[in-house]
Every structure is written in C-alpha cells, then in structure tokens.
Amino acid sequence: MNFIKNNLANAITLGNLFSGCVGAVHLILGDYQTTAICIILSLVLDFFDGFVARALKANSNLGTQLDSLADMVSFGFIPGLAMFKMLEPFGNELFGLQLPFEIKYLGFLITLFSCLRLAIFNLDEEQKYYFKGLNTPSNTILVFGLFYAFKETQSFSFLLENALFLLIFTVISSWILISPIKMIAMKFKSMKLQDNYPKLALLIGSILILAIFKIVGISMVILYYIFISIIFQKQLK
C-alpha cells in the first residue's frame, strides 16, 4: 500500500507525459482533434497529480522533477510544434526575401522559453499563490487554441496567413512565459470573498467567452486571463 501511495501521483504525471507524446505525434500527422483531446487529458492529469500528491502527503523531489519533465513535452514541445506547423506554409520567404533557412523552425522558440520557464518555476519559491509569467499549460492553450480554431472554423485566417504576425506572436508568447507579470493561480490563500475577486472575475468571464465563442473562444480565454491578471496585479501576493 505504501508503494502505491508514494507513487500514484508520479504515475499520473507519467500519464500526462504519455498523453503529450501521443498529442505531438498526431499534431505532426495533421490529426488536430486527437491532439486537442490529448492536451485536455494532459491538463486534467497535470492538475490531479499535484492534488493526489497533497492529499496522500506524498510530495517528493522526484515528483517535482517528473512534473516539469512531463510538462516540457505536453506544454513545451506541443505549442512549439503548433507554431512550427503554422509557419510551415511560408517556407524560407519573408518580406519577399529568400532566407537561408525555413522560418518554421523559429516556432521552437516557444519550446525553448517553455523549458526556461519551467526551470525558473522550480527554483522560485515565491510562486505559491500566483504565477510569475504565463504558465506553460495556459500558453499551450493560447497557441494551440489559435491554430485549432483556424483549422476547424477558418477563424483568425487574416492573422495566421501573415508570417510577420506569427513571428511577432512567437516572440510575445516566448517572452510572456518568463515575464515579471503576476498571473492568477487557482490556489486559495483564504476563503474571504474580497481575496478571491480576481479568481471569480476570471472564472465568470471565461465561462461567458466560451459560451459565446465556443472553439474560437479557447485562445480568447487566455488573453482574458492575462488581461484580468494585469488588472489585479496589486492583489496577487
């Protein structure tokens, strides 16, 4: 029983990693619906591994390292790969110039900065009740959500058919991962209503956005999350 108790959370984390691997393969193959399902599954498992570890009092340094390594695939490699796919149609051309490399590889800047963000998070003891910079799961939803909405509904075509926009978006997505901007974390320091206004505003707004815009609203929710976090900067501590 002790073996199961001590390793259940780690098994869930490995499930997150497996789901991320499957999602990445299907993204390469062009099966974006399966990738979307895998990302959702990874999000659920990423939440529950920490929940189970705390509930069973089985927190460990091994679990911390496994969590970041799994997230590196599910929420580091996948968004970089999604941007790679978005930039792929442009080949090596930018502003009419022929570059000595294909610009799609610049999409992996998101993967590099995701790795950096995860390493910083592991060393930063300040981020208990808020995140400093956008967390990697949210960034994955932002990047893949944009790509998925385009593939499913042709939304945002005026943006995703613009190489310059995608490169700017790549830079911003990479920077915001390690930015000093405080972001709301769904961890409750107290149960007082006034202490949880940011979380309530985020929850209610996100539900409304998804109800109105559906698939198109997936990436919009993350933009709203960033906006609300900026508004409530002084309350995040």
C-alpha positions in Angstrom: 0.0 0.0 0.0 2.8 2.4 0.8 4.3 1.8 -2.7 1.0 2.8 -4.3 0.5 5.8 -2.0 4.1 7.1 -2.7 3.9 6.6 -6.5 0.3 7.1 -7.5 0.9 10.9 -8.2 4.1 10.0 -10.2 2.1 7.5 -12.3 -0.5 10.2 -13.1 2.4 12.5 -14.1 3.7 9.9 -16.4 0.2 9.6 -17.9 0.5 13.4 -18.6 3.8 12.7 -20.4 2.3 9.8 -22.4 -0.7 11.9 -23.5 1.7 14.7 -24.5 3.7 12.3 -26.7 0.6 11.0 -28.4 -0.7 14.5 -28.9 2.6 15.6 -30.5 2.6 12.6 -32.9 -1.0 13.4 -34.0 -0.1 17.1 -34.4 2.7 16.1 -36.8 0.2 13.8 -38.7 -2.3 16.6 -39.0 -4.9 15.0 -36.7 -5.6 18.1 -34.7 -8.8 16.8 -32.9 -6.8 14.0 -31.3 -4.1 16.5 -30.3 -6.8 18.7 -28.7 -8.1 15.7 -26.7 -4.5 14.8 -25.6 -3.9 18.4 -24.4 -7.2 18.3 -22.4 -6.2 14.9 -20.9 -2.7 16.3 -20.0 -4.3 19.3 -18.4 -6.5 17.1 -16.3 -3.7 14.8 -15.3 -1.4 17.8 -14.6 -3.9 19.1 -12.1 -4.6 15.8 -10.4 -1.0 14.7 -9.9 -0.4 17.6 -7.6 -3.8 17.2 -6.0 -3.2 13.5 -5.3 0.3 14.1 -4.0 -1.0 16.7 -1.5 -4.0 14.6 -0.5 -1.8 11.5 0.2 1.0 13.6 1.6 3.3 12.0 -1.0 5.1 15.2 -2.2 8.7 14.4 -3.2 11.6 16.0 -5.1 11.2 13.2 -7.7 7.6 14.2 -8.2 8.6 17.8 -8.8 11.2 16.9 -11.4 8.9 14.4 -13.1 6.1 17.1 -13.3 8.4 19.6 -15.1 9.8 16.9 -17.5 6.3 15.8 -18.4 5.1 19.4 -18.8 8.1 20.0 -21.1 6.5 17.7 -23.7 2.8 18.4 -23.1 3.1 22.1 -22.7 6.5 22.9 -24.1 7.1 20.8 -27.2 3.4 20.8 -28.4 3.0 24.6 -28.6 6.3 25.0 -30.3 5.3 22.3 -32.8 2.0 24.0 -33.3 3.8 27.3 -34.2 6.1 25.2 -36.4 3.0 24.0 -38.3 1.6 27.5 -38.6 4.8 28.9 -40.0 5.4 25.9 -42.3 3.5 27.3 -45.4 5.8 30.3 -45.6 8.9 28.3 -46.4 12.0 30.5 -46.2 10.4 33.6 -47.6 9.8 36.8 -45.5 9.0 40.2 -46.9 9.8 38.9 -50.4 13.4 37.9 -49.2 14.7 34.4 -49.5 16.2 33.4 -46.1 18.9 30.7 -45.8 16.6 28.7 -43.5 12.8 28.0 -43.3 11.2 30.3 -40.8 9.0 27.4 -39.3 12.0 26.4 -37.1 11.6 29.8 -35.2 8.4 28.4 -33.8 10.5 26.3 -31.4 11.5 29.5 -29.6 8.3 28.8 -27.7 9.7 25.4 -26.7 13.0 26.8 -25.6 11.4 29.5 -23.4 8.9 27.0 -22.0 11.9 25.0 -20.8 13.4 28.1 -19.3 10.1 29.0 -17.6 9.8 25.5 -16.1 13.3 25.7 -14.7 12.7 29.1 -13.2 9.5 28.0 -11.6 11.2 25.0 -9.9 13.7 27.3 -8.3 11.4 30.2 -7.4 9.7 29.7 -4.0 7.8 32.9 -4.4 5.2 31.5 -6.8 2.9 29.8 -4.3 -0.4 31.7 -4.7 0.3 33.3 -8.1 2.4 32.7 -11.2 5.2 35.0 -12.4 4.8 34.9 -16.1 2.3 32.9 -18.0 2.3 29.2 -17.0 3.1 26.7 -19.8 -0.4 25.0 -19.8 -2.0 28.4 -20.4 0.5 29.2 -23.1 -0.2 25.9 -24.8 -3.9 26.7 -24.8 -3.2 30.1 -26.3 -1.0 28.9 -29.1 -2.8 25.6 -30.0 -6.2 27.2 -29.4 -5.5 29.8 -32.1 -4.2 27.1 -34.5 -7.1 24.7 -33.8 -9.8 27.4 -34.3 -8.2 28.3 -37.6 -8.1 24.6 -38.8 -11.7 23.9 -37.6 -13.5 27.1 -38.5 -11.1 29.2 -40.6 -11.2 31.8 -37.8 -8.2 34.2 -37.4 -7.2 33.5 -41.0 -6.3 37.1 -41.5 -3.7 36.7 -38.7 -2.5 33.1 -39.4 -1.9 33.8 -43.0 0.5 36.6 -42.1 4.1 35.4 -41.4 5.0 38.7 -39.7 2.2 38.4 -37.2 3.1 34.8 -36.4 6.7 35.7 -35.8 5.7 38.6 -33.5 3.2 36.3 -31.8 6.1 33.7 -31.3 8.3 36.4 -29.7 5.5 37.6 -27.4 4.4 34.1 -26.4 8.1 33.3 -25.6 8.7 36.4 -23.6 5.5 36.3 -21.5 6.5 32.9 -20.2 9.4 34.4 -18.3 7.9 37.9 -17.8 7.7 39.5 -14.4 3.9 39.9 -14.8 2.0 38.2 -12.0 -0.7 35.8 -13.1 -3.7 34.4 -11.2 -3.3 30.9 -9.8 -6.3 28.9 -8.8 -4.9 28.4 -5.3 -6.8 29.8 -2.3 -4.8 31.6 0.3 -8.1 32.4 2.2 -11.8 31.9 1.6 -12.7 35.6 2.0 -14.7 36.8 -0.9 -12.6 40.0 -1.3 -9.4 38.0 -1.5 -10.8 36.0 -4.4 -12.2 38.7 -6.7 -9.5 38.0 -9.4 -10.4 34.3 -9.5 -14.1 35.0 -9.6 -13.7 37.5 -12.4 -11.5 35.0 -14.3 -14.0 32.2 -13.9 -17.1 34.1 -14.8 -15.5 35.8 -17.8 -14.0 32.6 -19.1 -17.4 30.8 -19.0 -19.1 33.6 -20.8 -16.4 33.8 -23.5 -16.5 30.0 -24.2 -20.4 30.0 -24.1 -20.5 32.8 -26.7 -17.5 32.0 -29.0 -17.1 28.2 -28.4 -13.9 26.9 -30.2 -12.9 30.4 -31.3 -13.0 31.5 -27.6 -10.4 29.0 -26.5 -7.4 31.3 -27.1 -9.5 34.3 -26.2 -9.9 32.9 -22.7 -6.1 33.0 -22.2 -5.9 36.6 -23.5 -8.7 37.5 -21.0 -6.7 35.7 -18.3 -3.7 37.8 -19.0 -5.8 41.0 -19.1 -7.5 40.2 -15.7 -4.2 39.3 -14.1 -2.7 42.7 -15.2 -5.8 44.5 -13.7 -5.4 42.7 -10.4 -1.6 42.9 -10.1 -1.7 44.5 -6.7 -3.9 41.9 -5.2 -1.8 39.0 -6.3 0.6 38.1 -3.5 
